[in-house]
C-alpha cells in the first residue's frame, strides 16, 4: 500500500520527523556528557581517551593537566587541556 501526501503535508511531516530526531540526538549527547568540556573522575577520562587507568596515571605523572577538589576527593579533566597536552608530546 502506498500513500501519496500533498507536497505541503509531505514537507511538514519531514520537518516534524527531522525535529524529533534532532531532539533525540541532542538528548543523547547531553546525557552522555559529550557537549561538556569537563570530565569528572579518572574513569570518565579513561573512557574518553580509550586508555587504561594505568596509562592515565602514567600520563598524570608526566604532567597531564588535572584539577582536584581535595576536600571532596574529586578530580576533573578539561578536554581542551588534555588534547593540547597530548598534541604537544
N, C-alpha and C positions, 0 to 999 in steps of 0.2 A: 504494500500500500504506500502510495506516495502522496504527500500533501504539498500543495503549492500555496505559499503565502504571498499576499501582495507585497510589493517591494518595501513599503513603509514598515509593515509588520516584521518582515524578514530582518531589516536593519535594526529595529527596536529589540527583537529577540537576540540578535548577535551582540548588541551593546549590553544587554542585560547579562547574558552568559559571560561576556568578557569582564564585566564589572564584578560578578560573583567570583570568577577565577582569580582576578587581581586581588580581591579582598582575602581570599583563601591563601594565596601566596604570601601576602603581607603578614597575615596572622601566623603562618608557619615560621616565617623569618623572625618575627618578634618573639615567638615562644622559644625558638632555638637560639635566641640572642645573637643572631647573625648581623644585626644592624648596629650593635654596640661596639665601641672601640675598646671596651674593657672586658677582661676575662677574670672571673673570680675563682681563685684557687689553682693549684697545680694541675688538678685533674682536667679542668677545662682547657688550660694551656696545652697540656699534653695532647688532648683530643684535637684542638685546633691546629697544632703543629704536626700531628700524626707521629709523635715520638713517645718513647717510654719515659716513665718517671726518672729513671737513672740518667737518661740523656738530658732531661730538663735540669736535673741537679748539676750535672757537669757544666751545662751552659750558664747556669746561675753562678757557679763558682768562677767561671771565666768572665763574668760581667754582664750577663743578660739582665736588662733592667726589670726590676720587680719592686712593687710598692707594698709595704707592710702596714697593717694596723695592729701593732704589737699588743695593745690592750685587749684586742678581740681575737688575736691569733689567726688573722685572715691576711692573705696576700692577693694582690691584684696585678695583672699584666696588661699593659697597653699595647694593642695590636700594632699601632704605628711605630712605637718604640722597639718592639720585638722585631718587626720587619726591618727597620733601619739597622738595628744591631746585626742581624743575620746578613744583610747585604754588605755590611762593612767588613765582615770577617773574610 
